[in-house]
Amino acid sequence: MKLNMNKDVRNIAFTYVGTVIGAGFATGKEIVEFFSINGVYGAFGILFATILFCWFGTKIMEIAHTYQLKSAQQFNVLLFGELGGNIINGLLFFVLLGVTSVMLSGAGAVFKNYLHFHSFIGSILFIFLTFMVLRKGTSGLFSLNNTVVPIMCAFIVAVFINSYLPFSFSDFNVNNMLPSLNVLNLSVFTKPITYVCLNMALAQAVLVPIGSECKDKSSIISGGILGGLILGIILLLIHLNVSKVVNFHQYEIPMVEVIKQIHPVFYYFFLMVILAEIFTTLVGNVYGMSRQISSIIRLNNDLVVILILICCLFISVIGYGPLLTFLYPLIGWISFFIILTLLKPKNKSS
């Protein structure tokens, strides 16, 4: 299929990528847990995940465009009815709030551990920047991702080139990839499904309003496919990067081990990329939650954004990790049923 590349397509694709990519993605930890752990067959899992990203993201935006759905709440009510939709919306909102709080806490941790500032300064700075971006609404979201996502992609490509350029691909050591797991097994296909489902359950908060606001359906299709392809390429490059590291599965931040083998300057760029990816995810999540609240209660959007950010700051201080550990798999399976339901959406209820 030929992609119709225009401004709308770029906006959709880059915002899609910026929403899905988070700190766990950039560090390589998520890629290791869901793909590289399966050894050489991790690449097959990434190909499968890429297809799902292209299809799922496009389908969500198409339905939002067709039914003019303004928020993820309306989207889930359309698919599951009033009761089922509201139950799912409550769970998704709760998890989205938690993930956003963790992102805010992560930003503070990077400032404290690597930039040697107080963590509270990092969190407050990100709150201020998020508010300033979202004051411009959807255009602010698009502008942020159009700037940040290409830089993030360029960095990952640069690391890949510098990691492999001095060597031949014969240096790609299969023995690093857990030889006992270098066999085709069921998790090669189940892990990509779980990974995509979890990410799309949270990304729908952004994709639904984008789909309803875009006037051209062909741009939605092209943007969704392009975004999914970019995600797949980045997944593959990070997978190949970390697979060069001996015992890569033992590291909390596998990409740091990759960067250690290159030039030290890459390390500082890496910190900036981590912060940028935390920021895009933070902005996207707050944008989606504000749209969901505004569809229920008529409040000034700036006020809604401020209330969400204050709430996230409070949660980031008291902690949310154990709860997310329980809710993440649950939301992943809910999103799996959403995928099945997307095959035949219900009629819009009044």
C-alpha positions as CSV (number, residue, x, y, z in Angstrom):
1,M,0.0,0.0,0.0
2,K,1.3,3.4,-1.0
3,L,1.4,5.8,2.0
4,N,0.0,9.3,1.3
5,M,2.6,11.4,3.1
6,N,1.4,14.8,4.1
7,K,1.3,16.9,7.3
8,D,-1.6,15.0,8.8
9,V,0.1,11.6,8.2
10,R,3.3,12.8,9.9
11,N,1.4,14.3,12.8
12,I,-0.5,11.0,13.3
13,A,2.5,8.7,12.8
14,F,4.9,10.6,15.1
15,T,2.2,11.1,17.8
16,Y,1.4,7.4,17.7
17,V,5.1,6.6,18.1
18,G,5.7,9.2,20.8
19,T,2.7,7.9,22.8
20,V,3.8,4.2,22.7
21,I,7.5,4.8,23.3
22,G,8.4,5.2,27.0
23,A,11.4,4.9,29.2
24,G,11.2,1.1,29.3
25,F,11.2,1.0,25.5
26,A,14.3,3.3,25.2
27,T,16.3,1.5,27.8
28,G,15.8,-1.8,26.0
29,K,14.3,-3.5,29.0
30,E,10.8,-4.0,27.4
31,I,12.3,-5.3,24.2
32,V,14.4,-7.8,26.1
33,E,11.5,-9.1,28.2
34,F,9.0,-9.4,25.3
35,F,11.3,-10.2,22.3
36,S,15.0,-10.7,22.8
37,I,14.4,-13.3,25.5
38,N,13.3,-15.6,22.7
39,G,16.7,-15.4,21.1
40,V,17.0,-15.3,17.3
41,Y,13.2,-15.8,17.1
42,G,12.7,-12.4,18.8
43,A,12.8,-10.9,15.3
44,F,9.8,-12.9,14.3
45,G,8.0,-11.7,17.3
46,I,8.9,-8.1,16.4
47,L,7.5,-8.6,12.9
48,F,4.2,-10.0,14.3
49,A,4.1,-7.0,16.8
50,T,4.6,-4.6,13.9
51,I,1.7,-6.0,12.0
52,L,-0.5,-5.7,15.1
53,F,0.7,-2.1,15.7
54,C,-0.2,-1.1,12.2
55,W,-3.6,-2.8,12.2
56,F,-4.7,-2.0,15.8
57,G,-3.7,1.7,15.8
58,T,-5.3,2.3,12.4
59,K,-8.5,0.5,13.4
60,I,-8.9,2.5,16.6
61,M,-8.5,5.8,14.7
62,E,-10.8,4.7,11.9
63,I,-13.6,3.8,14.3
64,A,-13.2,7.1,16.1
65,H,-13.3,9.0,12.8
66,T,-16.4,7.1,11.6
67,Y,-18.4,7.5,14.8
68,Q,-16.8,10.9,15.7
69,L,-15.8,9.7,19.2
70,K,-14.1,12.4,21.3
71,S,-12.6,10.2,24.0
72,A,-11.5,6.7,24.9
73,Q,-14.6,6.6,27.1
74,Q,-17.0,6.9,24.2
75,F,-14.9,4.4,22.2
76,N,-15.2,1.7,24.8
77,V,-18.9,2.4,25.4
78,L,-19.5,1.9,21.7
79,L,-17.7,-1.4,21.7
80,F,-18.9,-2.9,25.0
81,G,-22.1,-1.0,25.9
82,E,-22.8,1.4,28.7
83,L,-22.0,-0.9,31.6
84,G,-19.1,-2.9,30.2
85,G,-17.6,0.3,28.6
86,N,-17.7,2.2,31.8
87,I,-16.1,-0.6,33.8
88,I,-13.2,-0.8,31.3
89,N,-12.9,3.0,31.2
90,G,-12.6,3.1,35.0
91,L,-9.8,0.5,34.9
92,L,-8.0,2.1,32.0
93,F,-8.1,5.6,33.5
94,F,-6.8,4.3,36.8
95,V,-3.9,2.5,35.1
96,L,-3.2,5.5,32.9
97,L,-3.1,7.7,35.9
98,G,-0.6,5.3,37.5
99,V,1.6,5.0,34.4
100,T,1.7,8.8,34.1
101,S,2.7,9.1,37.8
102,V,5.5,6.6,37.2
103,M,6.7,8.6,34.2
104,L,6.8,11.7,36.4
105,S,8.6,9.8,39.1
106,G,11.0,8.5,36.4
107,A,11.8,12.0,35.2
108,G,12.7,13.0,38.8
109,A,14.9,9.9,39.2
110,V,16.9,10.7,36.1
111,F,17.4,14.3,37.3
112,K,18.6,13.0,40.7
113,N,20.7,10.0,39.7
114,Y,22.3,11.3,36.5
115,L,22.0,15.1,36.4
116,H,22.5,15.5,40.2
117,F,19.5,17.8,40.7
118,H,16.8,17.1,43.3
119,S,14.2,14.8,41.9
120,F,11.4,17.2,42.8
121,I,13.0,19.8,40.5
122,G,12.8,17.3,37.6
123,S,9.1,16.5,38.3
124,I,8.1,20.1,38.7
125,L,9.9,21.0,35.5
126,F,8.1,18.3,33.5
127,I,4.8,19.3,35.0
128,F,5.4,22.9,33.8
129,L,6.5,21.9,30.4
130,T,3.5,19.5,30.0
131,F,1.1,22.2,30.9
132,M,2.6,24.6,28.4
133,V,2.5,22.1,25.6
134,L,-1.1,21.1,26.3
135,R,-2.3,24.7,26.5
136,K,-2.1,24.5,22.7
137,G,-4.3,21.4,22.7
138,T,-3.9,18.9,19.9
139,S,-1.6,21.2,17.9
140,G,0.8,21.3,20.9
141,L,0.8,17.5,21.1
142,F,1.6,17.3,17.3
143,S,4.3,19.9,17.5
144,L,6.1,18.1,20.4
145,N,6.1,14.7,18.7
146,N,7.1,16.1,15.3
147,T,10.2,17.5,17.0
148,V,11.1,14.8,19.5
149,V,10.2,11.5,17.7
150,P,12.6,12.1,14.7
151,I,15.4,12.9,17.1
152,M,14.8,9.8,19.1
153,C,14.7,7.6,16.0
154,A,17.9,9.2,14.7
155,F,19.6,8.5,17.9
156,I,18.6,4.8,17.9
157,V,19.7,4.5,14.3
158,A,23.0,6.2,15.1
159,V,23.7,3.8,18.0
160,F,22.9,0.8,15.7
161,I,25.3,2.1,13.0
162,N,28.1,2.8,15.5
163,S,27.5,-0.5,17.2
164,Y,27.7,-2.6,14.0
165,L,29.8,-0.4,11.7
166,P,33.2,-1.4,13.1
167,F,32.2,-5.1,12.9
168,S,30.7,-7.5,10.5
169,F,27.4,-9.0,11.0
170,S,29.2,-12.3,11.7
171,D,29.9,-10.7,15.1
172,F,26.2,-11.0,15.9
173,N,26.7,-13.8,18.5
174,V,23.7,-16.1,18.7
175,N,25.2,-17.6,21.8
176,N,24.5,-14.3,23.7
177,M,20.8,-14.9,23.1
178,L,20.1,-17.6,25.7
179,P,20.9,-20.7,23.6
180,S,18.4,-22.8,25.5
181,L,15.7,-20.5,24.3
182,N,16.8,-20.4,20.6
183,V,13.9,-22.7,19.7
184,L,10.6,-21.7,18.3
185,N,8.1,-21.7,21.2
186,L,4.6,-20.4,21.9
187,S,5.9,-17.2,23.7
188,V,7.3,-16.0,20.3
189,F,3.7,-15.2,19.4
190,T,2.0,-14.7,22.8
191,K,4.5,-12.1,24.1
192,P,4.1,-9.7,21.1
193,I,0.3,-9.9,21.5
194,T,0.6,-9.1,25.2
195,Y,3.0,-6.3,24.5
196,V,0.9,-4.7,21.8
197,C,-2.3,-5.1,23.8
198,L,-0.9,-3.4,26.8
199,N,0.5,-0.5,24.8
200,M,-2.6,0.0,22.8
201,A,-4.9,-0.1,25.8
202,L,-3.1,3.0,27.0
203,A,-2.5,4.6,23.6
204,Q,-6.2,4.6,22.7
205,A,-6.6,7.6,25.0
206,V,-4.6,9.6,22.5
207,L,-5.5,7.8,19.3
208,V,-9.3,8.2,19.6
209,P,-9.4,12.0,19.8
210,I,-6.8,12.2,17.0
211,G,-8.9,9.9,14.8
212,S,-12.1,12.0,15.4
213,E,-10.3,15.3,14.7
214,C,-8.6,14.2,11.4
215,K,-10.9,15.0,8.5
216,D,-9.2,12.7,5.9
217,K,-9.7,9.0,6.5
218,S,-6.8,8.2,4.1
219,S,-4.4,10.2,6.3
220,I,-5.6,8.1,9.3
221,I,-4.8,4.9,7.5
222,S,-1.4,6.1,6.2
223,G,-0.5,7.6,9.5
224,G,-1.5,4.5,11.5
225,I,0.5,2.2,9.1
226,L,3.5,4.5,9.1
227,G,3.5,4.8,12.9
228,G,3.3,1.0,13.3
229,L,6.2,0.5,10.8
230,I,8.4,3.1,12.7
231,L,7.7,1.3,15.9
232,G,8.6,-2.0,14.4
233,I,11.9,-0.7,12.9
234,I,12.9,0.8,16.3
235,L,12.0,-2.4,18.1
236,L,14.2,-4.4,15.6
237,L,17.2,-2.0,15.9
238,I,17.1,-2.1,19.7
239,H,16.7,-5.9,19.6
240,L,19.8,-6.2,17.4
241,N,21.7,-3.7,19.6
242,V,21.1,-5.4,22.9
243,S,21.7,-8.9,21.4
244,K,25.4,-8.0,20.9
245,V,25.8,-7.7,24.7
246,V,26.8,-10.8,26.6
247,N,24.2,-11.8,29.1
248,F,22.0,-8.9,28.1
249,H,19.0,-10.3,30.0
250,Q,20.8,-9.6,33.3
251,Y,20.9,-5.8,32.9
252,E,18.2,-3.4,34.1
253,I,19.2,-1.0,31.3
254,P,20.6,-3.1,28.4
255,M,21.1,-0.1,26.1
256,V,23.6,1.4,28.5
257,E,25.8,-1.7,28.0
258,V,25.5,-1.1,24.2
259,I,26.4,2.5,24.5
260,K,29.5,1.7,26.7
261,Q,31.0,0.0,23.7
262,I,30.7,3.2,21.6
263,H,31.8,6.8,22.3
264,P,31.1,8.2,25.8
265,V,29.3,11.2,24.3
266,F,26.5,8.8,23.4
267,Y,25.7,8.3,27.0
268,Y,24.7,11.9,27.5
269,F,22.6,11.8,24.4
270,F,21.0,8.7,25.8
271,L,20.0,10.5,29.0
272,M,18.3,13.2,26.8
273,V,16.5,10.6,24.8
274,I,15.2,8.9,28.0
275,L,13.9,12.2,29.2
276,A,12.4,13.1,25.8
277,E,10.6,9.7,25.7
278,I,9.3,10.1,29.2
279,F,8.1,13.6,28.3
280,T,6.2,12.5,25.1
281,T,4.5,9.7,26.9
282,L,3.6,12.0,29.8
283,V,2.1,14.6,27.6
284,G,0.2,12.0,25.6
285,N,-1.2,10.4,28.7
286,V,-2.3,13.7,30.3
287,Y,-3.8,14.8,26.9
288,G,-5.9,11.6,26.7
289,M,-7.0,11.7,30.4
290,S,-8.0,15.4,30.0
291,R,-10.1,14.5,27.0
292,Q,-11.8,11.7,28.9
293,I,-12.7,13.9,31.9
294,S,-13.9,16.7,29.6
295,S,-16.3,14.3,27.9
296,I,-17.9,13.7,31.3
297,I,-17.6,17.0,33.1
298,R,-17.6,20.4,31.5
299,L,-14.5,22.1,32.9
300,N,-11.9,24.4,31.5
301,N,-9.2,22.2,29.8
302,D,-6.3,24.0,31.5
303,L,-7.9,23.4,34.9
304,V,-8.4,19.7,34.1
305,V,-4.7,19.4,33.0
306,I,-3.5,21.1,36.2
307,L,-5.6,18.8,38.4
308,I,-4.4,15.7,36.6
309,L,-0.7,16.8,37.0
310,I,-1.1,17.6,40.7
311,C,-2.7,14.2,41.3
312,C,0.1,12.4,39.4
313,L,2.7,14.3,41.4
314,F,1.1,13.2,44.6
315,I,0.9,9.5,43.4
316,S,4.5,9.6,42.2
317,V,5.6,10.5,45.7
318,I,3.6,7.8,47.5
319,G,4.4,5.1,45.0
320,Y,2.3,3.0,42.6
321,G,4.6,0.1,41.5
322,P,3.0,-2.9,43.2
323,L,-0.5,-1.9,41.9
324,L,0.8,-1.5,38.3
325,T,2.3,-5.0,38.6
326,F,-1.2,-6.4,39.2
327,L,-3.1,-4.2,36.8
328,Y,-0.8,-4.3,33.8
329,P,-1.6,-7.9,32.8
330,L,-5.3,-7.3,33.5
331,I,-5.3,-4.4,31.2
332,G,-3.4,-6.3,28.6
333,W,-6.1,-9.0,28.5
334,I,-8.9,-6.4,28.4
335,S,-7.2,-4.9,25.4
336,F,-7.0,-8.3,23.8
337,F,-10.7,-8.6,23.9
338,I,-10.9,-5.0,22.5
339,I,-8.9,-6.3,19.5
340,L,-11.4,-9.0,18.9
341,T,-14.4,-6.7,19.3
342,L,-12.9,-4.2,16.8
343,L,-13.7,-6.7,14.1
344,K,-17.4,-5.8,14.4
345,P,-18.1,-2.6,16.5
346,K,-21.6,-2.1,17.8
347,N,-23.9,0.7,16.8
348,K,-23.3,4.0,18.7
349,S,-25.6,4.4,21.6
350,S,-27.1,7.8,22.1
